[in-house]
Amino acid sequence: MTMKFSPSVEKNPDKNRLCNLLSIFWVVQMSFSLRYAFLVSVLTFICLETPRLAAARLPQDEVDALNLITKKMGANGWNFNADSCGEYLPHVQLTDPDRNVTCDCEFANNTCHITSLKFKRFSLAGELPPELIQLRYLESIDLSYNELGGSIPSQWASLQLKMIALLANRLSGNIPSYLGNFTSLAYLDLELNQFSGMIPRELGNLVNLETLILSSNKLDGNLPKELAELKNLTDFRINDNNFNGSIPDFVQNWKQLKRLEMVASGLEGPIPSSISALKTLTDLRITDINFTNQSFPDLSNIVGLSRLLLRNCNISGEIPPYIWEMSKLRILDLSFNKLHGNLPNAITTEALVFIFLSGNRLTGNIPMFRKGMSVDLSYNNFSQQSSGQPACQQGMDVTLNLFRSSSMGNDIGGACMDDLTCDKYWHSMYINCGGQNVKTNGSTYEGDAAASSGAAIFYRSEDEWGISSTGDFMDDNDFQNRAYIENMPSLNINELYQTARVSPISLTYYHRCLENGNYTVSLHFAEIRFKNDNTYNSLGRRLFDVYIQNNLVEKDFNIEVEAAGVAKPVTKIHNATVTNNILDIHLYWAGKGTTRIPVSGVYGPLISAISVYPNFKPRFSGGGKTKTVPIILGVVGFCLVFSALAIFWWKCYFRVQKKRQKGLEGIEIQTVSFTLKQIKAATGNFNPANKIGEGGFGPVYKGLLPDGTVIAVKQLSSKSSQGNREFLNEIGVISCMQHPHLVKLHGCCIEGDQLLLVYEYMENNSLSRALFGPENQLHLDWKTRQKICIGIAKGLSFLHEESRLKIVHRDIKVTNVLLDKDLNPKISDFGLAKLDEREKTYISTRVAGTVGYMAPEYALWGRLTYKADVYSFGIVALEIVSGKHNKSCGPDDQFSCLLDWACHLEQNGNLIEIVDQKLGSEFNKVEAERLIKVALLCANASPSLRPIMSEVVSMIEGTRIIPDVIPEPNSEDLRFKAIRGPDERIRSSLKGNQNSSSILDRSDNNSSHVYTDDDDPYETKELNARFDTRSKHYKQPESRSEVSTSVLSETAVSSTSVHDPFDINISS
């Protein structure tokens, strides 16, 4: 909440400090020239005014009214008082709730009055309160993103309201005609409600109105001519409605208009020529209007256009040359019209980012485009060009979609692709849209996740199917948007529906080289973006059209309605006839549905999977057709050669491979396979100059692939005691873990005696090096540290809660967090991960982790749950905030460890003391204290008190309250026992219980991997230790007093080095 002046001295520490230093400034005035006298006079005035402002408070009647108003709107537990103007609810992300009360405290008698209310994104389910009139000085009300019902109270007309924002609620009925009495209104937003009927002509009385937004309602009828009187309008939007009649000519009266949106409004064409009078327009969007034909409207006078959308408006003729000279134009969308003629030889308009000309009749040659543009020319009649032409070689600099862009109707490849012939013919297609390969109901659905994302996509698979996608998500403030895949693996539905591909305008799936005949086409959908809960997230509506073989088969298709809910699968089955060996499935967004739930830019066609199978007996079994004679000759020749070599080769090779093949049993690898030749070429034949680290399995090399991708290659030592089973386990786990905060595995190489892993290269090495490295280490400012903490938390949340395979990492530490070029964190080393048995906890007989980071219940007696990772995160977060290693003992080494020191500081109310001194005062104290509290909560001795990682993310971001847990630092705390050195721990344990019944087995067989950083924070050591479960006396400790009966081995063997950030230590 904000105010013009604060009502209390305590809330103005800056003013107090200025007053305390006033005498010093008087000395400055005497010492220097008189030009400082004015400054000192101002400071004097502020200090003298502070006591008067300190007494300024809200009147009790406004306090009572505010509490009543919020209660009627459905708010629970909100209590306002006379000092409420000095409070506010901060928000970090766009989707965070926003509560703000603005007061004016310049009234007589030291009184404040409320002038503005904002209660946004709280999903309040009450009604609009008539009692708002009791706040007689109120000028602005923003109740967007709630679930308020009813209508706008007529009593509000007595207020001098200048702004009413009711975006995304459940208001219904007709728009009240008495809104015409709100003559002071300058801003009215009723978007995304359930208003119906006609726009009342009385709105023409709002002569001060500057913004009128009525999109996504159920409004109909003509636009009343009285709206012509709104001559101060700068923003007018009526998208997604059911209006009748033509676009009115009176829009020319809105001479100050900057933004005009009529996307799928229901209005018919033509676009009036008078629109040329709107010279101040910067954003013009008119789409999906019905009219026989119209010429391109005259926009030559509107030189300041930044966005121009005239999509599906039946515009014919040529694109006027002045369009390419608009210096401020960034987005041009003229798709799905009847435009013809040639484009300029080169389009280099400096500001242009997106050009969408799909679905027209354009001819001539493909132009040259400025570097960085995204251009869609699909579905046109351009001349066929050689793939060697310069215009066809600009794919590296320009994102160019040429799907079906040629005048050759059956040419899927487009104007720049050489003629493609079919070497074989197919008779089925199974695609998992937006996901990886999935096998279900006996069929394998091929994933299309490998297809690039962007505003102009043309993807071609090796199996003759592909994707064409057009459009950029508008109003998301992201010109580099890559959110064309929805992925919700945590949903409790079939894996096939957990991912989906989405497009802002047009999405086409095709298959060429299909046998001609009749097919059954099954389109699989599930709405996984919206929610079916009691929040504003349930207000979203997605509508689009579906075409098969250019025939409209679904109009205004709504997945949620068809499936009777969100996250529910639904399949639409249609028949299709293939006559030219091509199947075309086209999804098109005709402008209907919401675009701002849960945030702006969420809309467009969405599809989960496609299955196509023939209604006839295929002529060629196995899906292919080739010439039989060459096949027979080839097979016979191959068999003869193979038979000659088999006897000689088999005996020698079988013995070598037998053991390795045994390791392959039961493991399915779904990742890219590199050849040894490729790896050697990338690393310079493992040139020592490219070596970037040495780990327990072998060296790590930096490499460069032919496409420019920088990689990190882990070369597993042939002498490593770990076998292929461990190697393949690592691949199996990592390859299916795809998340922005997990290190990506590009692929592997298994050739000869070489076992290689190929990772994405992380430019800034490990978080450990950044925090504790040499003097020339990276500078991590506060925002970066907070970003790193949130990223790690999101990565763990994915592993624990969202991934299909629930994973417990078991070794979260700063050396296992890598930083990319933008200092984004990525979790590495899944070799120690253990699949989480849902709803179960268990005693792990093989402890794997790093001392100092391991949760006490895991380190001391092997009890493992995902809460062990939460504990480790808490330690890592403390290290990030403090810049100190977890073994740091605080000032004068008076504490056991960093955690012990933090607990004492929390108990003494002085948490900020632990913040890294290198930050100086350049950090946010509120955010720092919040992060430290979350870290301490995560590192609580009791697993049941630790939050889950999704809650941790919300707490750090400030959207969830941090529960109060009283710290109890104690030298006998289990956490500090687990962190002390092995020798001290053993002595303490033996002293505590001479009759320990948990015996350490120091044999090497089945030893687990436990790492400690006792002596050097940059060196990792391995302890071989495991619990001897053979002892008949072994039992799980039932209380803290039994901890001393579990002792770790003091044997330590050097295992790995921090110089290998990609090191993987595997414990099967």
N, C-alpha and C positions, 0 to 999 in steps of 0.2 A: 504494500500500500504506500502511496506517496502523497505528499502534500506540498503546498507552496512554502509554508514555514513549519518547522517542527515545534510541537507544543511543549517540549521539555528540554531543559538544559542538558540533562543526562544524555539525550539523544543527539547532542551537538558537541562532541569532544573537540572538534576542530575549532569551534568558536571559543571554547574554554581555554584552549592552548593559546589562541590569539590574544585573549584578554590577559593571560598570565605574562605574555611577552610584551605587553603594551609599553611598559616603562622602557624596555630595551629599544623599542622603536623610537621613543621620544629622544633617547640618546643619539640614535642614528640621525634623527632630524637635526639635532644640534650639530652633529659632526659633519654632515653633508649639506648639500645645497637645499634650498627651500622647496625644490620640486618634489620632495618626499612628504611634504606637509599634507598634501591631498590624500595620500595613501593612509597616513596615520589617522587622519580625520575620519576616513571611512571605517577603519578598524574600530575607532572609538565609538562610532555610531552603532556598529554591530554589537559591541559589548554592552552598550547601554540599552539596546533594544532586547537583548536576550532575556532579562528578567520578565519583561512584559509578555514575551512569547511563551515563556515557561508556564504561564498560568492559563494559556489558551487551551480549551477543551471542547469536546462535542457536547451540545446540550443533551440532557437526559431524554427528551422526547425523540431526538434523532437516534440515540442509542437504542431505545425501546423499539422504534420503528425498524431499525436495521435488523435487530434480532427477530422481530416478527416476520419481516420480509423474507429473510433467508430460511426461516422455519417453514413458511408456506411454499417455498420453492423446493423443499425436500432436504435441506441441509440439516444434518444432525451433529450436535456437539460444537456448533459454532457459537461462541459467546463474545460479543463485542462490548466494549466499555467506552468511557469518555476519552480514553487515550488510544483508541483503535486507529487513529489516523497515522500513528507512528509505527505501525506494524505492517508487514507484508509477507507473502508466501512466495519465495523465490522459485523459479523453474529453470531447468537446465535444457531439456529437450522440447521440441515442438509439441509433443503429446503430453507434456506435464501439465497438471492443473495450474491455473493462473488466477490468483485472487488478489485484487487490488482495489483499495479504497482511496480516492483522492479527495483531499479537503482544501478548502480555502480558509485560511486563518487571519485574513486581513479585515475582519469585521470588528466593530466596536465591542467594548466590554470583554475583551480577551476571549472571544468566541470563535470556534471553527464551525464550518458547515460543509456537509458532504456535497461534492459537485460531480463526482464520477464513481460508478460502480463497475467492477469487472469480476464476474464469477464464471470463469471459462474452463471447459473440459472437466467438469465435476460430475457429469451425468445426473444432474439433479432431475428428479422425476415428478416434481410438484406442478404448480401452475404459476402463471405470471401474477404477481400480487397487486391488487388495486392500491394497497397501502403504500405503494411507492410514492404516492402524492404527499405523504407526510415529510418526505425529504424535498422540501419546496425549493431548495437551491440546486437540485440535481439537474445536470445538463447532458450527461452521457451515461448510457447503460449498455453493457456488453455481456450477454448471457449465452454466447455461442457454445456449441458442442455440449449440450445437455439433453434432457429428454422431457422438457417442459411441454405440457399440453394446454388445451384450451385455445384462447385467442388473446389479442392485445386488449387490455382493459380500457374502456372509454375514459375512465377517470384520469388516465395519464395525460389527456389533452390539456389539463390545467397547468401542467409543468412546462417550463421553457426548454424542453429537450432539444438538443442539437444532434444527438446521435442515438440510434437504436440499432443494435446488432443482435439478431436472433438466429444466426446461421446454425443449421443442424440441430433442430428440435422437432417436436411432434405437434406443432401448432396446426390447427385445422379450421375448416369452414371457409367462408369468403374472407378476403382481405377487408377489414372494416372500413366502411366509407368515412367514418369519423376520423380516420387518420388524416383527412384533409384539414382537420382543425389543428394539427401539429405544425403550425406555420413556421416555427423556428427551426424545424428539422433541416439538417444539411446532409445527413447520412442515414440511409434506411436499408438494412440488409435482412431480407426474409428468405434467403436461399436455403434450400434443402429442408423444407417443411412439407405440410400436406394441405396447403391452401388450394382452393378450387374456385371455379367461377371466373368471372371477368375482373380485370383490373378496374377498381372504382374510378370514375371520372374525377372524383373529388381530389385525387392525388395531384391533379393539375394545379391545385391551390398552393402546393408546397413550392413556392417560388424561390425559396432559399436552398432547395435541394440540389446537392452536388453529386451524390452517389445514390443510385437506385439499383438494387440487386434482387431479382425475383427468380433466379434460376432454380431448376430442380423442384418444381411444384407441380400442380395439376391444373394450371390456369388455362383458360380457353377464351374464345371470342376474339374480337378485333382489339387492337390497341386503341384506346380512346383518344380522340383528337385533342382533348384537353391537355394531354401530356406535352403538346407543342409549347405550352407556356413555361415549361421547365427550362428556361434559357440559361440557367447556371449549371446545368448538368455537365459533369466531366467524366462520369462512369455510368454506363447503362448496360445491364446484363439480364437477358431473359432466356438463357439456354434451357434445354430439356423441359419444354412445356408443350401445350396442345393448342396454341393460338390458331386463329383462322385469318384468312384474307392475305393481302399483299403487305410487303414491307412499306410502311407509310412514308409518304413524301415529306411529312413535316419534320423528319429527323434533321433536315437542313437548318431548322431553327436552333439546334443545339450547337451553336458556333464554338463553344468552349470544350466540346466533347473530346476526350483523349482516348477513351476505351469504349468500344461498341462490340458487344457479343450477342449474336443471334445464332447459336449453335443448336441445330435441331429444335428450333423454337416452335415449329409447326407452321410458321408463316410461309407464304408462297412468294415466288419471284414476280417480276424481275427486280433486281437490285436497282433502286431509283437512281437516275442520273444526278439528282440533287445531292447525292452523297459526296460529290466532289467539293461541296461547299464546306465540308468539315475539315478545314485545313490544319487543325491542331491535333488530329488523330495520330496516335502512336501505336494503337493496337486495334486492328479490325478483324473480326472473326464472324463470318457468315457461312454456314454449311447446311447441306441437306435440305435445300429448298426445292419445291416442285414448280417447274415451269418448262414449257416446251423447249425453247432455246432463247438465249440472250447473249449479247455481245459482251466483251470485256468492259466492265464499268470504267469510267474515266477517273483515274486516281492521280493524274499528273500533278495536281495542285497539293497533294498531301505528301510533302517531301520528307516529313519526319517519321514516317511509318517504321516501326521496329518489328512488328509481327503482322503478317498479312495471310489470313486463311480464308480462301474462297473455295472450299472443298465440296464437291458433289452439288454444284449449283447449275448444271447444264449450260455452262459457258462455252461458247464456240468462238472460232476465230483464232488469231495469233496472239501470242503474249506480247504486249506493247514493249518496245525497246526501252522506254524510260524505267521499266521495272528493274532492269539490270544496272541502272544508274542511281538508284536510291541508296544513298551513302550510309543510312542508319538501319537499313533492313537487315535483320538477323535471321528471321524465320519466314520462308515462303512456302506455302502449301496451296497448290492449285490442282491437287490430285482428283481423279475421278470426274473430269469434265470432258469436253469434246474439243479441246484445244488442238490445233494442227500447226503445220509450218515447221521451220527449222529454228534451232537454238543458235545463239552466237557461237563463233568458233572457240571463244574462250570466255569463261565467266569467272571474273576475278574480283568481284565486289568485295571490298575489304571487310565489311561487317558481317556478311552472310555466313551463317554456320550450317543451316539446314535448308535443303531444297527438295521438296516433295512434288514430283510431277507424274506420279504413277497413274495409270489408267486413263491416258489421253491418246491422241492420234499424231503425236509428234514424229517428224521425219528428219531425214538428213543424217549427218554424222554426229557421233558422240563428241561433245565439246571437251576442251581442257578446263579443269576446275582448279581454283586456288587451293593450295595445300591446307589440309585441316578440315575441309568441308565434308559433310555427310549428304549424299545425293542419291535420291531414288528415282530411277527412270524406268521402272518395271512397267509391263503392260503398255508398250508403245510400238511405233512402227519405224524405228530407226533403221538405217541401212546397215547391212551386214558388213563388218569390217574385219580385217585381219587382226589376229591377236597380237601381232607384232607392231601394230600402229601405236604411236605415242599415246593417243587417247585411251588405248586399251592397256597401257602399261603404268597407269597412275594409281593402281590399287594400293601401293605402299604409302602414298601421301593422301589419298582421298578414299573415304568409305563410299563405295559405289555399288548400288544394286541394279543390275542389268537383267534381272529375271524376266524372260519373255519380252525383252525390249526391242526385238527385231521384227521386221515386217514379215519374216517367215513364221507363220502362225504356230507351227509345231516346234519351233526352236526354243526349247526350255532354257538353253544356255545363254541366250541373249545376243546382242549385236556384236559382242567382242569374242565370242567363243566359236572355235572352229566346229564344223559340222560333226555332230556326234552320231555314231551308229550304234546299234544294239548288238553286242556280242552274244548276249543271252537274254532270255525273257523270264519275267517273274510273274507270279500269280498270287502273291500275298504281301502284306505289309503290316508290321507291328512296331509302333513307335511309343516310347515313354517320353512324353513331352516335358522338357525341362529337367530330366533326371538321367540316371545311369541305367545300364542294362538291368532289367527286372524279369525274372521268370515267374509266371503265374498261369494257372490253369493249363499247364502243359505247353505254353507258348512263351518264347523269349521276346520281350519288348525291347527293342534297341533304343538306348538313350540318345537324346540329342543335346545333352549338356555341353558337348564339345563345340557346338555351334557358337560363334562369336555373338556378343551382344552389342547392340547399337541401334542407331536410328535408321540405318539402311542395310539390312542383312540379306545376304544371298549365300546360303550354305548348301553344299552338295556332298552327299555321303558317297562312299564307295559302292553302295548297293543300289545306286540309281534313284534314291529318294532325296528330297531336300526341303529347304525352308526359304521362304521370302517374307521379310517383315519390314513394315514401313511405319515411321512416325517417332516423335519424341514426346514424352509425357510433359504436357504443358503445366505451367505454374508450380513446378516443383523446385524452381530456382537452381536447376542442375542441368547445365548444357553438356555434361559428360555422363549423362545417365546410362547406367548399365543394368538397371533393375528390370530385365526382361524375363526373369525366371523367378517364380514363387516357390519357396522351399519350406515346408512345414513338417519336418520329420517327427515332431513330437505328437502330431495328431494321431488319434487312435482309429486309423482307417487303413485300408489296404495300401501297401507301399506304392502301388501304381498311381494312387491319387494324392500322395504326399508332396509331389512336385507338379508344376504346371508351367507352361510357357504363356506369356502374356504380351500383348502388343498394343501400342497406343492407337493405331488406325487400322492397319490391314495385316493379316497373318495368313500365309498360304503354305500348306503342305502339299507336295506333289510327289508322284512316282512315275518315272518314265520307264519304257521297256516292259510294260505290263502286257500280258496276253490279252488280246481283245476278247470281250465277253461281258457278262453281267456279274456284278460283285455286290456283296453285302458290306456296307461301310458302317462301322460302329464307332461313334464318337463318345469318348468317356470324359465326364466333367465332375468336378467337385469344387465348390466355392471355399477356398482355404484362406482368403485374404480378410474377409469380414468375420464378425463374431455374432453368435446368437446368445447374447447376454443382456443384462439390464444396463448397458452403457450406450453411449452414442455410437460405438463401433457397430451396433446392430442396425444403424440407419442406412448403411450403404446399399446401393442397388447397382448391379452390373447388367447391362443389356447390350446385345450385339446380334448381328445377322450372320447366318451360315449359308454358304453356297457350295454345292457339289456339282462339278462339271458345268459351272456357270448357271445352275438352276438354284433359285432361292428355296431352301428347305426349312429354314427356321427364321422367323421374323421376330425381332425384339426378344430374343431368347434370354431368359433369366434363369441362371443355374440354380439359385437358391429356391425359387418358386417351383421349378421342375423337380428338384430333389427334396422338397418339403423341409428345407433347413440348410444350414451351412455345414461344411465338413461332412457332407453326405454324398456318396457317389450316385451318379445318374448316367445312364447310357442312352443315347439317341441312335436308333438304327435306321439306315436308309439304304435304298438300292441305287446303284450307279452303273451306267453302261459305258464301257471303254471301247472306243472305236478307232482311236489313233495311237494306241499304246501309251496314253498319258492319262493319269488320274489327277484331278485338281480339286483340293478342298480349301475353300477360301472363307475366312472369318473376317468380318468387317464391323468396325465401330461406327454407327450412324449417329453419334452424338448424344444418345439417350443414356440415362442413368446418372448417378452421382459421380463427382470428380474430386470430392474433398474429404472422404472418409477412408481411413482414419486421419489422413493428411491430404494435402493438395497433390494432385497428380496420380491418383489411384483410379483407374478405369480401363476400359478396353477389353477386347476378347481374350478369354482364358480357356485353355484346354489342357487336360491331364494326359490323355493317351488316345491313340488311334489304332484300330485294328481293321484290316481289310482282307477278306477271303472270297474265293470264287464261288459262284453258284453253278459251276460247271466242272466237269472233269478235266483237269489240266492236261494239255497235250504233252507237256514236258515235265515229268516228275522231278522233284528236287529243286524246282524253281528256276532251272536254267535250260537254255537251248544253245547247242553248239553243233558244229559239223562232226559227225560221228567217225568218219574215216581218220582224220588227224588224231582223234582221241584214242582210237584203237591202236594206231601205229605208235603213238607216244607211250601208251601204257605198256605195250609189248616190249618196246625198246628199253623202257625204264626197268621193267622186270628182269630183262636179260642182264643189264648192267648191274643191277642190284644183286642178283643171284651170284654173279661172279665175285663180287666184293664182300658179300655178307659173311661167308665162312671165315675169311681172313680177319675181317673187322670185329666180328661178334665176340669172339673169345677174349680179345684184348680189351674191347671197350666195355663189355657187360660187367666185368668185375669192378671196373672203376666207377661205373654209373649206378651199380646196384644199391650201394649205400645212399647215394644222393637221391635216387628215385624213391627210396623208402621214406626219405624226408619230405617228398612231395605229396605223399598220400594224404588225401582228405583235405587238401588245401586248394582253393580256387583263387587264382590271382587275376584281378581285373585291373590291369595297369599297363602302361606303355612299356614295350620291351625294346631296349636299345641293343645294338650289336656292339661287340667289343671294338670293332673298327671305328664305329661312330664315337665311342667314348675316348679312344686313343686320339682321334683327330681333334676332339673337343679339348682335351687336356694336354695336347702336345706330347702324346705318348707318355703321359704321367711325368711330365717334366718337373723336376724338383723345384723349379722357379714358380710353378703353379700350386705348390703344396701350401695349404693354409692351415693345416692342423694334423695332429696325430692322436688317435684315440685307442681305446682298448681293443678294437677290432682291426685297426689299421689306419693308414693315412687318409686324409681328405684333400681333394684337389679342386681348384677352381677351373671351370671349363666354359667354353663358348660354343654353342650349337650354330649350325649354318644359318638359321633364321635370326641370329643375334641374341638368342636367349642365353643369359648367364646362368650357369648351374654349379652346384656343389656335388662332387662325386665322392662317395664313401667307398673306398676299396677295402673290402674285408680281407683280412690276412688269411692266407691259406693255412697258416699254422694255428689259427684261432681254435680254441677248444670248443667253441660253439659251432654247431653244424648247420646244415641247410634248413633244418626245421625251425631254428630260431630266426634265421634270415627270412624265411618265407612267412613266418608268423608276423614279423615286422611289416612286411609288404602287405599282407592280408589286412592288418589293422589300419595301417596308415592310408592305404589306397582308398578306403571307403570313408575316411574322415576328411571332409572338405568343409572348411570354415575360414573366414578371413583372419582368424587369430590362431590358426594351426599351421605349422610348416607344411607346405605342399610337397608331396612326393610326385615328381614328374614320371618316374618309371624305374626300371631295374635292368640289369644285365646278368644273365646266368649263362656263361659260355666257358667251356674248358674248366679250369680250376679257378676261374674268376667269379666272384660274387660281388656285384656292385649295386649301390643305391644311388639314384639321381634325384637330388633335391633342388628346390628353388634356392637361388643364392641370396643370402641375407647380407646386405652391404655393411651393416653396422655391428656384425658379430653378435655377441651375447650381451644380455643385460648386466651380467657380472662384470664384464670388461668395462662397460659404460659407467658402472657405479664405483668399482674398486680398481680400475685399471691404472695405467701410468698417468703421468701428469698431463699428457696431451690427450686425455680421454674426452669423450663427448660431453658437452654441456647439456645437462638435462634440466630445463627450467620447470617451474611448478606445473604448468599446463601439460607439458610432456609427461611428467611423472604421473599425473592423474590419468592421462590418456592411456598410459601403459598399464596402470592398475585396472582400469575398466576393461581394457582389451584382454588381459589375462583372465579376469573374472568371466567375461563373455565366452572365452574359449573353454574354460572349465564348465561353465553352465551348459555349453553345447555337449561336451563329453558326458556329463552326468545326466542331463535331463532331455536334451533334444535329439541326440544321435540315436539312430536305430539300434546300434550296439552301445549299451550303457557302459562307459569306461571309467575305471578308477586309475588315474595316472600313476600314483604312488611315489613320484619323485619330482614334485614341483619345487624348483629352486631357481636362483637367478642365472645359473649356467644353462638351464634348460629353457630359458626364454630368450629368443633371438629377436633382433631389431632389423627391420627393413630400411630402405633408404629414407623413408619418411618417419622413422622411429616408431612405426607401428609394431606392437609386440606380437610374436607368434610362438606358441608353445611347441617345443620339439621333444623328441625322445619318448616314443610310445612303447619302447621295448619293455619297460617295466610295468606297462598298463595291464590291468587285470579286468576281465569282463565282470561286470557287476551283476550278481545274481539278485534279481529283483525281489524286494521284500525279504531279503535274507541278510544276516550278518554271519560271520564265520571266523574261525581261528585260522589264520594263515600260518602254515608251517614253514613258509619260506619268506622271510622278511626281505624287502628290497626298498631302499630309499637312502636318504642322506641324513646323517645325524645333525641335529640342529633344525631340520625342517620336518622331521617325522613327528606325527601326532604321538603323544605319550602312550595311548592305548595300543598303538601299532608297534612302536619302538620297543616297548617293554614286555608285551606278551602277545603281539601278533594279531590283535583284533583289527580287522580291516573293513572299513566301509568308505563310502565317498566322502564322509566327514573328515577322513584323514587328509584328503586333498584340500579341504576347506582350511584345516589347520595350517598346512604348508603355505597356502596363499596368504594367510594372516602374517606369517613370518616374512614372506617375500614383500608384502606391502609395507611392513615396518622398515625393511631394508631400503625400499625405494624412497620412503618419506625421509628417513634419517641419513641415508647415504652411508650407513655403517653396516658391517657384516653382522650376522646374527650372533656371533661369538663376542661381539663388543660388550664390554662390561660397564659402560657408562663412565661418568667422571670418577677419577681416582680408582677405577676398577673395583668399585664397591658393590657391584651387582653380579649376579650369576651370568647374565647374558643380556642381549638387547631386549628380549621380551620381559625379563625381570625388571629392567630399568623402566620400560614403558608402563608396566603395571603400577610401579611406585609413583610415577608421574601422574597417572590417572587418579590414583588415590589422593594425591596431594593437589589435584586440580590444576596441574601445570603441564598439560600434554604438549603444548607448543614448543617446549624446551627441546624435544627430541628431533624437531625438524632440522634438516641438513643446514649447517651454518653457511655453506657455500651459496645458499639461496638468498642470504641476507634478509631483507624485508620484502623481497619480490615474490610473495606467495599470498594466497588467499587464506586467511586464518580460519575462516568458517569451514572452507573445504578441507583444509589440512586437519583440523580437529575432527571433522566428520570421518575422514579417511582413517585416521588413527584409531578412532573408536570402533570402526568396522573391523579393522585389523585385529584389535584386541578381542572383539567378539568372536571372530573366526578362530583365534588361537586360544579360545577358552579350554580349560582342562576337561570339561564335560562335553562329549560329542553331541549330546542332546540339546545343548544350549547354542551350538554353532548353527548359523543359518545355512540354507542351501544357497548355491552360487547365484541363482537367478535373483534371490532376495539380496544377495551381496551387491549385485549390479545396481539394483534399485536404490539401495542405501547409499552407495557411493555417489550416485547421480542425484541424490536428494529427494527422490520421489517416494521413499519409504522411511518410516520412523525407525530409528535405531533403538532397540529395547535396552533398558538399563540393566546392566549386570555388574554387581559390585565386585571389583577385583580384590583378590586376596593374595598379594605377593608373599611367598613363604619359601624359606630355604628348602623345605621338604616338599614343595609343589612337584607333582609328577612331571610337569613340563620341564622343569629345570633339572630333574634327575635324568630325563631323556637327553638333555643337551650337554651335560657335563662330559668330560673326557672319559674314555673307557676305563682307565685305571681307577679314577675316583669313583666311577659308578660301580665297579666291581667291589672295591673296598667297602663302599657304603652298603651294597647289597649283602655282602658276606657278614658285615657287622650287624645288619638289621635282622638277619635270619641265618644262623649257622646251619640249620637243617633244611636248606632249600631243596625243594622237591622238583624244581625245574632244572634239568641238567643240560649243559651245553655240549653239543657234539661238535668237536673240532675237526672232524674228518673232512676231506675235500669233496666227498661224494654228496651230490644234491645240495651243495652249498648255495645259499642265496647271496644276493648282492646288496650289501648295505654300505653306503658311502658316508665318510666323515670328512670334515674339513678342520680337524683339530688344530693343526699347526699353521696352515697357510690358506687363506681364503681363496687363493687362485689355484690350489692343487686339490684334486679329488682323490680320495683313497677308498679302497674297498675292504670291507670287513666281511670275512666269510663266517657266517653265523646262521644257525637255525635252531629251532626249538626241537628238543628230542621228544618226539611224541611217542617213542617206544616205551618210555617210562610209564608204568602202570599207575604211578602216582600223579601224573600230569593232569592238571585241570585248569580251566579258565579262572583267573583271579576274579573273585566276586566283590572285592572292595579294595580301596586304596591301600590298605594295610598289607595286601598280598603282593604289591608291586615288587617288593624287594626279592621275591622268589624267582623273578625272571631276569637273567643276567646275560648281557651281550658278550660275545667273544672279544678278547683283546687282540686277536690276530689281525694284522693290517697288511694288505698287499697293495702296492701301487697298481692302479688299474687304468686310469684315464686322465686326460689332461684338459684343462679348460681351453686350450688352444684349438680344440676340436668342438665347435659349437653344435655340430651335427652328430655328435657321438651318440650311439645307441647301445644301451646295456640291456641285455635281454634275460629275463628270468621266466622260464616257461611255467 
